[in-house]
C-alpha cells in the first residue's frame, strides 16, 4: 500500500468513530464471553465447574441470536464489571447490573432484560419489618460495588446500621447466621436466594424502587446494543423469557413480569 493511500485510510478512520471501533462490536464475534456472577442462586451460580441460572440462560440466548458459534462464561463481581468489559476480558455482562447514569458513562447498556424492584429479605421468623421505613437502626448488609444501599441511605434518608459484605451471597450468609437483620436489593436477586433457603428466609414484597437490569457492553458498541435489544424482544415474544423466569424463580412466590421491558435506547 502506498503512503498516500495509507493517509487516506487513516483520515477516513478519524472522520468516522475509528476503524477499530467499527470492527470491535460484539455482534461480529464468533465466540462471545459473557460475564456473570458465580454466587447468586437463580441468576448466576457456578457449581461443579458449570455456570447456571437465569442470566446464564439469557446470555446464551442473546449470544446465539447474534450469531455466535460459541458462548463461554467468566465470573464478574459488582466492583469489576466495567473494568473487565472495557479490558476486553468479557464481551457482555449480565450480572444484576442495574442501569444508572453513572454506569452509563462507562459502558453501553442494552435492554433492560428485566425490571426488578428493590425489596427486603429477612429471616423467616422476623416480624418487625413491614417496609423500607422500618430499616432505621437495623443491621443491613452493604454489598461491595452495589448501589442498593445508596437508594436506602441517600435516596430515602433512612439510617440502618451498615455491615459490609463482599457480595450478596456473603450478605445472605450473614443474614442466616444472625450477623445482619436485613438484606435489601433487587427482588430477582433476593428471589434466587429465597428459593434456595425457602424455610429460613422470606421476601416481604414491599418494593420501593425500579431496578432496570441491563446487558453491559463496551462503551460505544451501538451495533452490539441494537443486536442485544432485538434478541431480547424475540426472547419475550417467543415465550422463552416467561419459561426461564418460572424455571429459576417460580419457587420463590415472587410475582414476575413477562412483558417486554421498555428499552433504554442505544446511544
C-alpha positions in Angstrom: 0.0 0.0 0.0 1.5 3.4 -1.0 1.9 6.2 1.5 -0.9 8.3 0.0 -3.4 5.5 0.4 -2.3 4.9 3.9 -3.1 8.6 4.8 -6.5 8.3 3.1 -7.4 5.3 5.1 -6.1 6.9 8.3 -8.1 10.1 7.7 -11.2 8.1 6.9 -10.9 6.3 10.2 -10.5 9.6 12.1 -13.5 11.0 10.3 -15.7 8.2 11.5 -15.5 6.9 15.0 -12.3 4.9 14.4 -11.8 1.8 12.2 -11.0 -0.3 15.3 -14.3 0.7 17.0 -16.2 0.0 13.8 -15.0 -3.6 13.7 -15.0 -4.2 17.5 -18.7 -4.8 18.0 -19.6 -8.0 19.9 -22.2 -8.6 17.2 -19.4 -9.6 14.8 -17.7 -12.2 17.1 -17.9 -15.9 16.6 -17.1 -16.5 20.3 -18.8 -14.4 22.9 -17.6 -14.3 26.5 -20.4 -13.4 28.9 -19.6 -12.1 32.4 -22.0 -13.4 35.1 -22.0 -13.8 38.9 -20.9 -17.2 40.2 -22.5 -16.9 43.7 -26.2 -15.8 43.1 -28.6 -18.7 43.1 -31.2 -18.4 40.3 -29.3 -15.7 38.5 -25.7 -16.9 38.1 -24.1 -19.7 40.1 -21.1 -21.8 39.4 -21.3 -25.4 40.7 -19.1 -28.3 39.6 -17.3 -26.0 37.1 -20.5 -25.1 35.3 -22.4 -21.8 35.4 -26.2 -21.9 35.5 -29.1 -19.5 36.2 -31.4 -17.1 34.6 -28.7 -14.7 33.5 -26.6 -17.5 32.1 -29.5 -18.7 30.0 -30.4 -15.2 28.9 -26.8 -14.5 28.0 -26.6 -17.7 26.0 -29.9 -16.8 24.2 -28.6 -13.3 23.3 -25.2 -14.5 22.1 -26.7 -17.2 19.9 -29.3 -14.9 18.5 -26.5 -12.6 17.5 -24.8 -15.4 15.6 -22.1 -16.6 18.0 -20.9 -20.1 17.3 -19.5 -20.5 20.8 -20.6 -18.9 24.2 -18.3 -19.0 27.2 -18.7 -17.6 30.7 -16.4 -15.8 33.1 -17.1 -14.6 36.7 -17.6 -10.9 37.4 -18.2 -9.1 40.6 -20.2 -5.9 41.2 -17.0 -3.9 41.6 -15.2 -5.0 38.5 -17.8 -5.3 35.8 -16.8 -2.1 33.9 -13.1 -2.9 34.2 -13.5 -6.4 32.7 -15.8 -5.2 29.9 -13.5 -2.4 28.8 -10.4 -4.5 29.1 -12.0 -6.9 26.6 -11.9 -9.7 29.1 -15.7 -10.2 28.7 -17.9 -9.1 25.8 -21.3 -8.9 27.6 -22.2 -8.6 31.2 -25.4 -10.0 32.8 -24.9 -9.7 36.5 -27.8 -8.0 38.2 -26.3 -4.9 36.6 -28.7 -2.0 37.3 -28.7 0.7 34.7 -27.6 4.0 36.3 -26.5 7.4 34.8 -23.0 7.0 36.3 -22.5 3.5 35.0 -23.9 4.5 31.5 -20.9 6.9 31.3 -18.5 3.9 31.4 -20.4 1.2 29.4 -23.2 0.9 26.9 -26.3 -0.8 28.1 -28.6 -3.0 26.1 -32.0 -3.8 27.5 -33.0 -3.9 30.3 -33.8 -7.6 30.1 -35.8 -7.4 33.3 -37.2 -4.6 35.5 -36.8 -5.8 39.1 -37.8 -3.8 42.2 -35.7 -3.3 45.3 -37.2 -5.2 48.2 -36.2 -6.6 51.6 -35.3 -10.1 52.8 -35.5 -11.2 56.4 -35.1 -14.3 58.4 -38.4 -16.1 58.3 -39.2 -15.6 62.0 -38.7 -11.8 61.8 -41.9 -9.8 62.1 -40.7 -6.3 62.8 -40.1 -5.0 59.3 -43.0 -4.3 57.0 -41.4 -1.8 54.7 -38.3 0.2 53.9 -39.1 2.8 56.6 -38.7 0.2 59.3 -35.0 -0.3 58.4 -33.8 2.6 60.6 -31.4 1.2 63.2 -31.5 -2.3 61.8 -28.3 -4.1 60.8 -28.4 -4.1 57.0 -25.7 -5.7 54.8 -23.9 -3.4 52.3 -22.6 -5.5 49.4 -19.4 -4.2 47.8 -20.0 -2.4 44.5 -23.8 -2.4 44.8 -25.9 0.8 44.6 -28.8 -0.7 46.6 -27.6 0.6 49.9 -27.4 4.2 48.5 -31.0 4.1 47.5 -32.0 3.5 51.1 -29.5 5.7 52.8 -29.1 8.6 50.3 -32.2 8.3 48.3 -34.7 7.9 51.1 -32.7 9.3 54.1 -33.1 6.1 56.2 -30.3 5.2 58.6 -29.8 1.5 59.1 -26.6 0.2 60.8 -24.5 -0.9 57.8 -22.4 -4.0 57.9 -20.1 -4.6 54.9 -20.3 -7.8 52.8 -18.2 -8.8 49.9 -21.2 -9.9 47.8 -24.8 -10.7 48.2 -24.0 -14.3 48.8 -21.9 -13.1 51.7 -24.8 -10.9 52.9 -27.2 -13.8 52.8 -24.7 -15.9 54.8 -24.6 -13.1 57.4 -28.4 -13.0 57.4 -28.7 -16.7 58.0 -26.0 -16.6 60.7 -27.6 -13.6 62.5 -24.8 -11.1 61.9 -27.3 -8.8 60.0 -31.0 -8.4 60.2 -31.8 -7.3 56.6 -30.6 -7.8 53.0 -32.1 -5.3 50.5 -31.5 -5.3 46.8 -33.4 -6.2 43.6 -36.1 -8.7 44.1 -34.8 -11.0 41.4 -31.6 -11.4 43.3 -33.5 -12.0 46.5 -35.8 -14.4 44.8 -32.9 -16.8 43.9 -31.8 -16.9 47.5 -35.3 -17.2 48.8 -36.0 -20.2 46.6 -32.9 -21.9 47.8 -33.4 -21.1 51.5 -37.2 -21.1 51.5 -37.6 -22.4 55.0 -35.2 -19.9 56.5 -35.8 -16.5 54.8 -38.6 -14.5 53.2 -39.1 -11.5 50.9 -41.6 -9.1 52.4 -42.9 -8.0 49.0 -42.8 -4.2 49.7 -40.9 -2.9 46.6 -39.7 0.7 46.7 -37.6 1.2 43.5 -37.2 0.0 40.0 -34.1 -2.0 39.2 -33.5 -2.0 35.4 -31.2 -4.9 34.8 -29.1 -4.1 31.7 -26.8 -6.0 29.5 -23.4 -4.3 29.7 -21.4 -3.8 26.5 -18.2 -2.0 25.8 -18.7 1.8 25.6 -19.9 2.9 22.2 -20.9 -0.5 20.8 -24.1 0.6 19.3 -24.4 -2.3 16.8 -24.0 -4.7 19.7 -26.6 -2.9 21.8 -29.1 -3.0 18.9 -28.4 -6.7 18.5 -29.0 -7.3 22.2 -32.3 -5.5 22.1 -33.5 -7.4 19.0 -32.6 -10.7 20.8 -34.4 -9.6 24.0 -37.6 -8.6 22.1 -37.6 -12.1 20.4 -36.9 -13.8 23.8 -40.0 -12.2 25.3 -42.2 -12.7 22.2 -41.5 -16.4 21.8 -42.2 -17.2 25.4 -38.6 -18.0 26.4 -38.5 -15.2 29.0 -41.6 -16.4 30.8 -40.3 -20.0 30.8 -36.9 -19.1 32.2 -38.4 -16.8 34.9 -40.7 -19.6 36.0 -37.8 -22.1 35.9 -35.5 -20.2 38.1 -37.7 -18.2 40.4 -41.1 -20.0 40.4 -40.4 -21.5 43.9 -39.9 -18.0 45.4 -43.5 -16.9 45.1 -42.3 -13.6 43.6 -44.8 -12.1 41.2 -42.9 -11.6 37.9 -43.4 -9.5 34.8 -43.3 -11.4 31.5 -43.9 -8.5 29.0 -41.1 -6.9 27.0 -39.4 -4.2 29.1 -39.1 -0.7 27.7 -35.5 -0.4 26.4 -33.2 2.5 27.3 -32.1 3.1 23.7 -28.7 2.6 22.2 -26.9 6.0 22.4 
